[in-house]
Amino acid sequence: MATEIASARGQLSPEARFLLLALPGALFVVTFLILPMLSILVFSFWRTESYNLIPEWSLDNYVVLFTTPTYMTFLLRSLLTAVAVSMVALIYSWPVAYFMAKYGGRYRLLLSLAVAAPFFTGVILRITGIQGIMGPVGLINMGLMNFGLPPISFLMYTPTAAAIGIAYLFIPFMVTAIYLSLLNFDFELLEVAKINGAKAWRAFFEVTLPLNWIGTIIGLVLVFVPALGDSITARFLGGPNAASFGQVLSLQFGETGTWALGSAMGVVLFLVSSFVIFLMWRSVNLRRSGFTGREG
């Protein structure tokens, strides 16, 4: 019996084996990504009445989004916040990832677990922890008041607080992406650059960063996309003046029940994210990143 099975396997062509291996993943993507996105796209052209979707095709939802200043304000605020958080995460993550990859040694695994430690708890618990640090009676303000100093008001229920919370939540993604890229980087190249007279900063921008640019782009995407659509952080930390596009979008599928408008908002958010990802990917130079198109 085992011989027959082995011979039957041997009769499968490489293309057939590839299709069999790819089929489960393809079914998962189609079922849980493509079909839901197509349904959202269809719903965005319908209308909602008394919490029910009415299949009447029109562009009314998009007209409402692009002609109502409030929605555009929410979208612009979320976009600027996502860009700012991505830049902060980039500046913070590179030194951390570089230290882990070059100097971590046998402690690399422990350092990686330390970076992943926040994911051992839920998002709500982590945000609550931030409230305990930055809140009106949090550790920072209590420490200031103990020294007779006034509390810092912008640390809580402001757009700045929301941005700090989003950065805290998603920085580990950036650190991990850059760290994994640096694992395959030959640090001896930096010594060669120094021997040839390059300063440390020039060696970084002309050697280290270009050869690890793909990992950096992946980290930016992993931070920018969830930051753009974030709804929980703005609700708990931002206050009324920091309402995000994602937060308003979630209301359409919850309290207000306007699924059609919420679907249109989801389509707009997806298009904006896709456009930004496209711009990021256009900056990748595969040859400069070390890809020659040949197998090693």
Backbone as numpy.savetxt, mean C-alpha at the origin, in Angstrom:
# Nx Ny Nz CAx CAy CAz Cx Cy Cz
-0.14 -49.70 -10.32 -0.98 -48.49 -10.32 -0.11 -47.23 -10.32
0.91 -47.21 -9.47 1.79 -46.05 -9.40 2.51 -45.85 -10.72
2.87 -46.99 -11.38 3.55 -46.88 -12.67 2.66 -46.26 -13.72
1.36 -46.63 -13.70 0.41 -46.06 -14.67 0.23 -44.57 -14.46
0.15 -44.18 -13.18 0.00 -42.76 -12.89 1.23 -41.99 -13.35
2.42 -42.58 -13.09 3.65 -41.91 -13.51 3.72 -41.79 -15.02
3.31 -42.87 -15.73 3.33 -42.79 -17.18 2.32 -41.80 -17.70
1.15 -41.70 -17.02 0.15 -40.72 -17.45 0.67 -39.30 -17.26
1.40 -39.09 -16.17 2.00 -37.77 -15.94 3.05 -37.47 -17.01
3.77 -38.51 -17.40 4.80 -38.29 -18.39 4.24 -37.92 -19.75
2.99 -38.26 -20.03 2.37 -37.95 -21.30 1.90 -36.52 -21.39
1.82 -35.81 -20.27 1.38 -34.42 -20.29 2.49 -33.53 -20.84
2.10 -32.66 -21.73 3.06 -31.72 -22.29 3.39 -30.65 -21.26
4.50 -29.93 -21.42 4.83 -28.83 -20.49 3.74 -27.78 -20.42
3.10 -27.49 -21.56 2.02 -26.50 -21.56 0.85 -26.98 -20.72
0.52 -28.28 -20.82 -0.60 -28.82 -20.04 -0.30 -28.80 -18.55
0.94 -29.15 -18.19 1.32 -29.11 -16.76 1.26 -27.68 -16.23
1.72 -26.75 -17.06 1.66 -25.34 -16.64 0.21 -24.90 -16.41
-0.69 -25.29 -17.32 -2.09 -24.90 -17.17 -2.71 -25.52 -15.92
-2.37 -26.76 -15.63 -2.90 -27.42 -14.44 -2.42 -26.73 -13.17
-1.15 -26.32 -13.17 -0.61 -25.64 -12.00 -1.17 -24.24 -11.85
-1.43 -23.58 -12.98 -1.91 -22.20 -12.92 -3.41 -22.10 -12.72
-4.13 -23.20 -12.97 -5.60 -23.15 -12.90 -6.14 -22.72 -11.55
-5.68 -23.28 -10.41 -6.24 -22.84 -9.11 -6.04 -21.35 -8.86
-4.85 -20.84 -9.14 -4.61 -19.41 -8.95 -5.46 -18.57 -9.88
-5.61 -19.01 -11.13 -6.41 -18.26 -12.08 -7.88 -18.23 -11.65
-8.39 -19.35 -11.17 -9.78 -19.38 -10.69 -9.97 -18.46 -9.50
-8.99 -18.43 -8.62 -9.08 -17.56 -7.44 -9.12 -16.09 -7.87
-8.24 -15.71 -8.78 -8.19 -14.32 -9.24 -9.48 -13.93 -9.94
-9.98 -14.82 -10.81 -11.22 -14.52 -11.54 -12.40 -14.40 -10.58
-12.48 -15.32 -9.60 -13.64 -15.36 -8.71 -13.64 -14.22 -7.70
-12.48 -13.90 -7.14 -12.44 -12.95 -6.03 -11.85 -11.59 -6.40
-11.44 -11.40 -7.66 -10.91 -10.10 -8.06 -11.62 -9.57 -9.31
-11.56 -10.32 -10.40 -12.09 -9.82 -11.66 -13.61 -9.70 -11.63
-14.30 -10.76 -11.19 -15.77 -10.71 -11.15 -16.30 -9.64 -10.20
-15.75 -9.51 -8.98 -16.21 -8.40 -8.12 -15.96 -7.03 -8.73
-14.80 -6.85 -9.39 -14.52 -5.56 -10.02 -15.48 -5.28 -11.16
-15.81 -6.30 -11.94 -16.78 -6.12 -13.03 -18.16 -5.78 -12.49
-18.54 -6.41 -11.37 -19.84 -6.11 -10.79 -19.88 -4.67 -10.28
-18.78 -4.21 -9.66 -18.71 -2.83 -9.20 -18.82 -1.87 -10.38
-18.16 -2.20 -11.48 -18.22 -1.36 -12.68 -19.64 -1.28 -13.21
-20.33 -2.40 -13.23 -21.72 -2.40 -13.71 -22.62 -1.60 -12.77
-22.50 -1.83 -11.48 -23.33 -1.11 -10.51 -23.12 0.40 -10.57
-21.93 0.83 -10.96 -21.64 2.26 -10.99 -22.49 3.01 -12.02
-23.05 2.29 -12.98 -23.90 2.92 -13.99 -25.39 2.77 -13.66
-25.71 2.14 -12.54 -27.10 2.00 -12.10 -27.43 3.11 -11.11
-28.56 3.01 -10.50 -28.94 3.97 -9.46 -29.51 3.22 -8.27
-29.49 3.88 -7.12 -29.99 3.28 -5.89 -31.26 3.98 -5.44
-32.21 3.18 -5.04 -33.48 3.73 -4.53 -33.94 2.87 -3.36
-34.05 3.49 -2.19 -34.48 2.79 -0.97 -33.63 1.54 -0.71
-32.31 1.73 -0.79 -31.35 0.67 -0.53 -31.39 -0.46 -1.57
-32.03 -0.24 -2.69 -32.11 -1.24 -3.75 -31.43 -0.72 -5.00
-30.71 -1.59 -5.69 -30.07 -1.23 -6.94 -31.07 -1.33 -8.08
-31.22 -0.26 -8.84 -32.13 -0.22 -9.98 -31.30 -0.22 -11.25
-31.46 -1.26 -12.10 -30.63 -1.36 -13.31 -31.06 -0.38 -14.40
-30.87 0.90 -14.14 -31.12 1.94 -15.15 -29.78 2.58 -15.49
-29.32 2.37 -16.71 -27.97 2.76 -17.10 -27.87 4.26 -17.34
-26.90 4.88 -16.68 -26.66 6.31 -16.88 -25.30 6.66 -16.29
-24.88 7.89 -16.54 -23.62 8.41 -15.99 -23.87 9.34 -14.79
-25.06 9.26 -14.22 -25.43 10.21 -13.16 -24.48 10.13 -11.97
-24.07 8.93 -11.59 -23.19 8.80 -10.42 -21.85 9.49 -10.65
-21.32 9.36 -11.84 -20.05 10.01 -12.15 -20.21 11.52 -12.26
-21.36 11.96 -12.75 -21.63 13.39 -12.82 -21.67 13.98 -11.41
-22.31 13.25 -10.49 -22.38 13.71 -9.10 -20.98 13.80 -8.50
-20.14 12.79 -8.76 -18.79 12.79 -8.18 -17.95 13.95 -8.69
-18.00 14.20 -9.99 -17.09 15.18 -10.58 -17.65 16.60 -10.58
-18.90 16.76 -10.19 -19.48 18.10 -10.12 -19.74 18.55 -8.69
-19.52 17.67 -7.72 -19.71 18.01 -6.32 -18.35 18.30 -5.70
-18.08 19.53 -5.32 -16.75 19.87 -4.78 -16.34 19.04 -3.57
-17.32 18.64 -2.78 -16.99 17.88 -1.56 -16.30 16.57 -1.89
-16.82 15.85 -2.86 -16.20 14.57 -3.23 -14.79 14.78 -3.80
-14.63 15.82 -4.60 -13.31 16.10 -5.16 -12.33 16.51 -4.05
-12.83 17.19 -3.03 -11.98 17.55 -1.90 -11.52 16.31 -1.16
-12.44 15.37 -0.94 -12.07 14.11 -0.28 -11.03 13.35 -1.10
-11.22 13.29 -2.42 -10.28 12.56 -3.27 -8.91 13.22 -3.27
-8.87 14.54 -3.39 -7.59 15.25 -3.38 -6.89 15.10 -2.03
-7.66 15.17 -0.95 -7.08 15.00 0.38 -6.46 13.62 0.53
-7.18 12.59 0.08 -6.66 11.23 0.18 -5.43 11.05 -0.69
-5.44 11.66 -1.87 -4.29 11.54 -2.78 -3.05 12.20 -2.18
-3.21 13.40 -1.65 -2.07 14.10 -1.04 -1.56 13.35 0.20
-2.49 12.82 0.99 -2.09 12.06 2.17 -1.31 10.81 1.77
-1.79 10.11 0.73 -1.10 8.89 0.28 0.30 9.21 -0.23
0.45 10.33 -0.97 1.77 10.72 -1.47 2.69 11.07 -0.30
2.18 11.85 0.66 3.01 12.24 1.81 3.42 11.02 2.63
2.48 10.12 2.88 2.79 8.92 3.65 3.81 8.06 2.92
3.67 7.95 1.60 4.62 7.14 0.82 6.02 7.72 0.89
6.14 9.04 0.83 7.46 9.66 0.91 8.07 9.48 2.30
7.26 9.65 3.35 7.76 9.44 4.71 8.20 7.99 4.90
7.39 7.06 4.41 7.73 5.65 4.53 9.01 5.32 3.77
9.19 5.95 2.60 10.40 5.71 1.80 11.65 6.19 2.54
11.58 7.40 3.07 12.73 7.97 3.77 13.06 7.17 5.03
12.04 6.72 5.73 12.25 5.95 6.97 12.73 4.53 6.67
12.17 3.90 5.65 12.38 2.47 5.43 13.74 2.14 4.85
14.30 3.02 4.02 15.57 2.68 3.39 16.69 2.46 4.42
16.91 3.37 5.38 17.97 3.09 6.38 17.71 1.82 7.18
16.44 1.59 7.53 16.12 0.40 8.32 16.41 -0.87 7.52
15.91 -0.92 6.29 16.12 -2.10 5.45 17.60 -2.30 5.14
18.31 -1.20 4.90 19.73 -1.28 4.59 20.51 -1.86 5.78
20.20 -1.39 6.96 20.87 -1.91 8.17 20.58 -3.39 8.34
19.31 -3.79 8.15 18.95 -5.20 8.31 19.70 -6.08 7.32
19.77 -5.64 6.06 20.39 -6.46 5.03 21.90 -6.52 5.15
22.55 -5.41 5.50 24.02 -5.38 5.52 24.61 -5.78 6.85
23.96 -5.35 7.94 24.55 -5.58 9.26 23.75 -6.56 10.11
22.63 -7.07 9.59 21.80 -7.96 10.39 22.47 -9.27 10.73
23.25 -9.80 9.79 23.95 -11.05 10.05 23.01 -12.17 10.45
23.35 -12.87 11.51 22.54 -13.99 11.96 21.26 -13.54 12.65
21.14 -12.21 12.87 19.93 -11.70 13.51 18.89 -11.20 12.50
19.13 -11.48 11.22 18.20 -11.00 10.20 16.79 -11.50 10.43
16.67 -12.78 10.79 15.34 -13.35 11.01 14.63 -12.65 12.15
15.35 -12.41 13.25 14.75 -11.73 14.39 14.33 -10.30 14.02
15.18 -9.62 13.23 14.84 -8.26 12.81 13.62 -8.27 11.89
13.54 -9.26 11.03 12.37 -9.37 10.16 11.10 -9.63 10.96
11.20 -10.46 11.98 10.05 -10.71 12.85 9.67 -9.45 13.62
10.66 -8.66 14.01 10.37 -7.41 14.71 9.60 -6.44 13.80
9.98 -6.40 12.51 9.26 -5.54 11.57 7.83 -6.04 11.38
7.66 -7.36 11.37 6.33 -7.94 11.16 5.50 -8.01 12.44
6.08 -7.68 13.58 5.37 -7.81 14.86 4.04 -7.07 14.90
3.92 -5.85 14.34 2.61 -5.18 14.40 1.49 -5.95 13.74
1.81 -6.83 12.78 0.77 -7.59 12.09 0.23 -8.74 12.94
0.85 -8.97 14.11 0.34 -10.01 14.99 -0.94 -9.59 15.70
-1.29 -8.32 15.59 -2.53 -7.81 16.19 -3.39 -7.18 15.10
-4.65 -6.91 15.41 -5.56 -6.33 14.44 -5.32 -4.84 14.24
-5.90 -4.31 13.15 -5.73 -2.90 12.83 -6.35 -2.02 13.90
-7.52 -2.39 14.38 -8.20 -1.57 15.38 -7.37 -1.47 16.65
-6.76 -2.58 17.06 -5.95 -2.56 18.28 -4.73 -1.67 18.10
-4.12 -1.70 16.90 -2.96 -0.85 16.66 -3.34 0.63 16.66
-4.49 0.94 16.07 -4.94 2.33 16.06 -5.27 2.79 17.47
-5.87 1.90 18.26 -6.15 2.24 19.66 -4.86 2.51 20.42
-3.81 1.74 20.09 -2.52 1.98 20.72 -1.97 3.36 20.37
-2.18 3.79 19.11 -1.75 5.13 18.71 -2.52 6.19 19.49
-3.81 5.97 19.70 -4.60 6.91 20.49 -4.05 7.03 21.91
-3.58 5.90 22.45 -3.02 5.95 23.80 -1.71 6.70 23.87
-1.04 6.87 22.73 0.22 7.61 22.71 0.00 9.07 22.37
-0.84 9.34 21.34 -0.99 10.70 20.83 -2.24 11.41 21.31
-3.11 10.73 22.06 -4.38 11.33 22.47 -4.22 12.50 23.42
-5.33 13.21 23.68 -5.27 14.36 24.61 -4.71 13.99 25.97
-4.99 12.77 26.42 -4.42 12.29 27.68 -3.46 11.13 27.42
-2.84 11.15 26.23 -1.89 10.11 25.88 -0.53 10.32 26.52
0.38 9.41 26.22 1.69 9.45 26.87 2.45 10.73 26.53
2.39 11.17 25.27 3.16 12.35 24.87 2.66 13.60 25.59
1.35 13.84 25.53 0.81 15.05 26.16 0.88 14.99 27.68
0.72 13.81 28.25 0.85 13.70 29.71 2.29 14.01 30.14
3.25 13.54 29.33 4.64 13.85 29.65 4.93 15.34 29.56
4.37 16.00 28.54 4.57 17.44 28.40 3.94 18.20 29.56
2.73 17.79 29.95 2.04 18.49 31.04 2.76 18.28 32.38
3.42 17.14 32.54 4.18 16.91 33.77 5.35 17.88 33.90
5.84 18.37 32.75 6.92 19.34 32.76 6.41 20.77 32.64
5.09 20.95 32.78 4.50 22.27 32.74 4.33 22.84 31.35
4.42 22.00 30.33 4.28 22.45 28.96 2.85 22.20 28.46
2.36 23.01 27.53 1.00 22.79 27.01 0.95 21.56 26.12
-0.19 20.88 26.07 -0.31 19.70 25.19 -0.27 20.10 23.72
0.11 19.13 22.87 0.19 19.36 21.42 -1.15 18.98 20.81
-1.85 19.96 20.26 -3.21 19.72 19.78 -3.26 18.95 18.46
-2.24 19.11 17.58 -2.33 18.49 16.26 -2.04 16.99 16.28
-1.71 16.44 17.45 -1.41 15.03 17.52 -2.65 14.16 17.45
-3.84 14.74 17.56 -5.03 13.90 17.59 -6.18 14.62 16.90
-6.98 13.83 16.15 -8.19 14.30 15.47 -7.89 15.43 14.49
-6.81 15.24 13.73 -6.41 16.19 12.68 -5.92 15.38 11.49
-5.82 16.02 10.30 -5.22 15.31 9.15 -3.81 14.82 9.42
-3.05 15.58 10.22 -1.69 15.15 10.56 -1.71 13.85 11.35
-2.62 13.75 12.30 -2.73 12.52 13.09 -3.11 11.35 12.21
-4.03 11.57 11.27 -4.43 10.50 10.36 -3.24 10.05 9.51
-2.44 11.01 9.02 -1.28 10.66 8.20 -0.25 9.88 9.01
-0.04 10.28 10.27 0.90 9.54 11.14 0.41 8.12 11.36
-0.89 7.96 11.59 -1.45 6.63 11.79 -1.32 5.75 10.55
-1.57 6.31 9.37 -1.46 5.54 8.13 -0.01 5.12 7.90
0.92 6.06 8.14 2.34 5.73 7.97 2.74 4.60 8.92
2.28 4.67 10.14 2.60 3.63 11.12 2.08 2.26 10.66
0.89 2.24 10.07 0.29 0.97 9.66 1.00 0.32 8.49
1.50 1.14 7.54 1.97 0.58 6.28 3.47 0.66 6.06
4.22 1.30 6.95 5.67 1.33 6.81 6.28 -0.08 6.77
5.81 -1.05 7.56 6.41 -2.39 7.47 6.38 -2.99 6.07
5.37 -2.65 5.26 5.35 -3.15 3.88 6.54 -2.61 3.09
6.82 -1.33 3.27 7.93 -0.70 2.56 9.26 -1.28 3.02
9.43 -1.43 4.31 10.68 -1.99 4.85 10.91 -3.39 4.30
9.87 -4.21 4.29 10.00 -5.59 3.82 10.37 -5.65 2.34
9.71 -4.81 1.52 9.98 -4.83 0.08 11.42 -4.43 -0.22
11.91 -3.38 0.42 13.28 -2.92 0.18 14.28 -3.93 0.75
13.98 -4.49 1.91 14.87 -5.47 2.52 15.04 -6.71 1.63
13.94 -7.22 1.08 14.01 -8.38 0.21 14.80 -8.07 -1.06
14.71 -6.85 -1.54 15.49 -6.44 -2.70 16.98 -6.40 -2.37
17.31 -5.90 -1.19 18.72 -5.77 -0.79 19.38 -7.11 -0.48
18.58 -8.15 -0.23 19.17 -9.45 0.06 20.00 -9.98 -1.10
19.62 -9.61 -2.33 20.35 -10.06 -3.52 21.34 -9.01 -4.02
21.56 -7.97 -3.25 22.45 -6.89 -3.67 23.87 -7.18 -3.22
24.84 -6.97 -4.10 26.25 -7.18 -3.79 26.83 -5.89 -3.21
27.01 -5.86 -1.90 27.49 -4.65 -1.24 28.96 -4.35 -1.58
29.64 -5.31 -2.19 31.02 -5.05 -2.61 31.08 -3.98 -3.69
29.97 -3.80 -4.41 29.93 -2.76 -5.44 30.14 -1.38 -4.83
29.68 -1.19 -3.61 29.87 0.10 -2.94 31.33 0.34 -2.62
32.03 -0.71 -2.26 33.46 -0.56 -1.99 34.20 -0.19 -3.27
33.79 -0.81 -4.39 34.39 -0.47 -5.67 34.14 1.00 -6.01
32.91 1.45 -5.76 32.58 2.85 -6.04 33.42 3.79 -5.18
33.63 3.44 -3.92 34.44 4.28 -3.04 35.89 4.31 -3.49
36.40 3.16 -3.94 37.78 3.11 -4.43 37.97 4.03 -5.63
36.91 4.15 -6.43 36.97 5.00 -7.60 36.61 6.46 -7.30
36.54 6.79 -6.01 36.38 8.19 -5.62 34.97 8.65 -5.36
33.99 7.76 -5.37 32.60 8.17 -5.14 32.34 8.34 -3.65
31.68 9.45 -3.30 31.26 9.65 -1.91 30.12 8.68 -1.58
29.82 8.58 -0.27 28.79 7.63 0.16 27.44 7.95 -0.46
27.08 9.24 -0.49 25.77 9.60 -1.03 25.71 9.35 -2.54
26.84 9.58 -3.25 26.84 9.33 -4.69 26.76 7.83 -4.99
27.46 7.03 -4.18 27.39 5.58 -4.36 25.97 5.07 -4.14
25.28 5.69 -3.19 23.90 5.27 -2.94 23.00 5.58 -4.13
23.05 6.82 -4.60 22.13 7.25 -5.66 22.50 6.69 -7.04
23.77 6.31 -7.24 24.18 5.83 -8.55 24.37 4.32 -8.62
24.46 3.66 -7.46 24.67 2.21 -7.44 23.54 1.50 -6.68
23.41 1.82 -5.39 22.48 1.08 -4.55 21.02 1.29 -4.97
20.62 2.53 -5.09 19.22 2.81 -5.42 18.81 2.31 -6.79
19.59 2.55 -7.87 19.17 2.03 -9.17 19.06 0.51 -9.22
19.98 -0.19 -8.57 19.95 -1.66 -8.59 18.86 -2.24 -7.70
18.28 -1.42 -6.86 17.18 -1.88 -5.99 15.91 -1.05 -6.22
15.82 -0.43 -7.38 14.69 0.45 -7.65 13.37 -0.33 -7.78
13.43 -1.54 -8.30 12.19 -2.33 -8.43 11.61 -2.63 -7.05
12.47 -3.02 -6.11 11.98 -3.26 -4.75 11.42 -2.01 -4.12
12.04 -0.86 -4.43 11.53 0.41 -3.91 10.17 0.73 -4.49
10.00 0.50 -5.80 8.71 0.75 -6.45 7.64 -0.15 -5.87
7.97 -1.42 -5.65 7.00 -2.34 -5.05 6.59 -1.85 -3.66
7.56 -1.38 -2.88 7.25 -0.84 -1.57 6.35 0.38 -1.65
6.62 1.28 -2.61 5.78 2.47 -2.79 4.35 2.08 -3.14
4.20 1.09 -4.00 2.86 0.64 -4.37 2.14 0.04 -3.17
2.86 -0.78 -2.40 2.26 -1.43 -1.24 1.85 -0.44 -0.16
2.45 0.74 -0.17 2.07 1.77 0.80 1.03 2.72 0.20
1.25 3.15 -1.05 0.39 4.17 -1.65 -1.04 3.68 -1.83
-1.22 2.48 -2.37 -2.57 2.00 -2.68 -3.44 1.86 -1.43
-2.99 1.15 -0.37 -3.85 1.08 0.82 -4.00 2.42 1.52
-2.97 3.29 1.45 -3.10 4.61 2.07 -4.15 5.45 1.35
-4.22 5.32 0.02 -5.21 6.07 -0.75 -6.63 5.65 -0.41
-6.84 4.37 -0.19 -8.19 3.88 0.10 -8.49 3.71 1.57
-7.60 4.16 2.44 -7.80 3.95 3.88 -9.07 4.64 4.37
-9.80 3.96 5.23 -11.02 4.54 5.82 -11.02 4.45 7.34
-10.37 3.43 7.90 -10.43 3.21 9.34 -9.60 4.24 10.09
-8.39 4.51 9.61 -7.50 5.41 10.32 -8.07 6.82 10.39
-8.61 7.30 9.27 -9.20 8.64 9.26 -10.39 8.73 10.22
-11.13 7.65 10.35 -12.31 7.66 11.23 -11.90 7.73 12.70
-10.84 7.02 13.08 -10.46 6.95 14.49 -9.49 8.05 14.90
-8.66 8.51 13.98 -7.61 9.47 14.35 -7.80 10.84 13.72
-8.48 10.90 12.58 -8.51 12.14 11.83 -9.52 13.16 12.27
-10.67 12.73 12.75 -11.70 13.69 13.10 -12.46 14.18 11.88
-13.41 15.10 12.06 -14.26 15.55 10.94 -13.50 16.28 9.85
-12.39 16.90 10.16 -11.65 17.67 9.16 -10.68 16.81 8.35
-10.65 15.52 8.61 -9.73 14.63 7.90 -10.46 13.49 7.22
-11.76 13.67 6.94 -12.53 12.62 6.27 -11.89 12.30 4.93
-11.69 11.02 4.65 -11.01 10.59 3.44 -12.00 10.08 2.41
-11.52 9.93 1.18 -12.36 9.40 0.12 -12.79 7.98 0.43
-11.87 7.18 0.98 -12.21 5.82 1.35 -13.23 5.75 2.46
-13.16 6.68 3.40 -14.13 6.70 4.49 -15.52 7.03 3.97
-15.62 8.01 3.08 -16.92 8.37 2.50 -17.42 7.24 1.62
-16.51 6.56 0.92 -16.91 5.42 0.09 -17.52 4.31 0.95
-16.92 4.03 2.09 -17.46 2.98 2.95 -18.85 3.33 3.46
-19.12 4.61 3.64 -20.45 5.01 4.09 -21.52 4.69 3.05
-21.15 4.75 1.77 -22.13 4.47 0.72 -22.62 3.03 0.78
-21.76 2.12 1.22 -22.14 0.71 1.32 -22.66 0.37 2.71
-22.68 1.34 3.61 -23.15 1.09 4.97 -24.33 1.93 5.34
-24.06 3.07 5.99 -25.14 3.88 6.55 -26.09 4.43 5.50
-25.56 4.98 4.41 -26.43 5.62 3.42 -27.07 4.62 2.46
-26.40 3.51 2.22 -26.96 2.48 1.36 -27.01 2.84 -0.11
-26.24 3.82 -0.53 -26.21 4.22 -1.95 -25.10 3.44 -2.65
-25.40 2.18 -2.97 -24.41 1.29 -3.54 -23.94 1.75 -4.92
-24.83 2.30 -5.69 -24.45 2.72 -7.04 -23.41 3.84 -7.00
-23.64 4.84 -6.14 -22.67 5.93 -6.01 -21.37 5.41 -5.41
-21.46 4.52 -4.44 -20.26 3.93 -3.86 -19.47 3.13 -4.88
-20.17 2.45 -5.79 -19.48 1.71 -6.84 -18.74 2.65 -7.77
-19.37 3.78 -8.11 -18.69 4.77 -8.95 -17.45 5.32 -8.24
-17.55 5.55 -6.95 -16.39 6.01 -6.18 -15.29 4.96 -6.20
-15.68 3.68 -6.10 -14.69 2.61 -6.15 -13.99 2.55 -7.49
-14.74 2.76 -8.57 -14.13 2.75 -9.91 -13.13 3.90 -10.04
-13.51 5.08 -9.56 -12.62 6.24 -9.62 -11.35 5.97 -8.82
-11.51 5.39 -7.64 -10.35 5.08 -6.80 -9.44 4.07 -7.48
-10.03 3.09 -8.13 -9.25 2.08 -8.85 -8.48 2.70 -10.02
-9.13 3.59 -10.76 -8.47 4.22 -11.90 -7.32 5.12 -11.46
-7.54 5.87 -10.37 -6.47 6.73 -9.87 -5.29 5.88 -9.40
-5.56 4.81 -8.68 -4.48 3.93 -8.21 -3.74 3.31 -9.39
-4.48 2.85 -10.40 -3.86 2.23 -11.56 -2.98 3.22 -12.31
-3.44 4.46 -12.43 -2.66 5.48 -13.13 -1.36 5.78 -12.39
-1.43 5.90 -11.07 -0.22 6.17 -10.29 0.74 4.99 -10.37
0.22 3.77 -10.30 1.08 2.59 -10.42 1.75 2.55 -11.79
1.00 2.91 -12.84 1.57 2.96 -14.18 2.71 3.96 -14.26
2.52 5.13 -13.66 3.59 6.14 -13.67 4.82 5.63 -12.92
4.59 4.95 -11.79 5.71 4.40 -11.04 6.46 3.37 -11.86
5.72 2.48 -12.50 6.36 1.41 -13.26 7.11 1.95 -14.47
6.65 3.05 -15.03 7.34 3.66 -16.16 8.74 4.15 -15.77
8.94 4.37 -14.48 10.24 4.84 -14.02 11.25 3.72 -13.88
10.81 2.47 -14.06 11.71 1.32 -13.89 12.50 1.10 -15.17
13.80 1.08 -15.04 14.71 0.74 -16.14 15.28 -0.63 -15.84
14.76 -1.67 -16.52 15.14 -3.04 -16.20 16.64 -3.27 -16.39
17.22 -2.69 -17.42 18.65 -2.90 -17.66 19.47 -2.26 -16.55
19.08 -1.05 -16.13 19.82 -0.39 -15.06 19.59 -1.08 -13.73
18.47 -1.78 -13.59 18.18 -2.49 -12.35 18.87 -3.85 -12.27
19.63 -4.18 -13.32 20.40 -5.42 -13.27 19.82 -6.54 -14.11
18.71 -6.29 -14.84 18.12 -7.30 -15.67 18.68 -7.18 -17.09
19.25 -8.26 -17.61 19.83 -8.24 -18.95 18.98 -8.99 -19.96
17.95 -9.69 -19.46 17.12 -10.47 -20.37 17.66 -11.85 -20.64
18.77 -12.21 -19.99 19.37 -13.53 -20.15 19.27 -14.30 -18.85
19.15 -15.59 -18.97 19.10 -16.45 -17.80 20.51 -16.63 -17.25
20.58 -16.63 -15.91 21.91 -16.78 -15.31 22.42 -18.19 -15.32
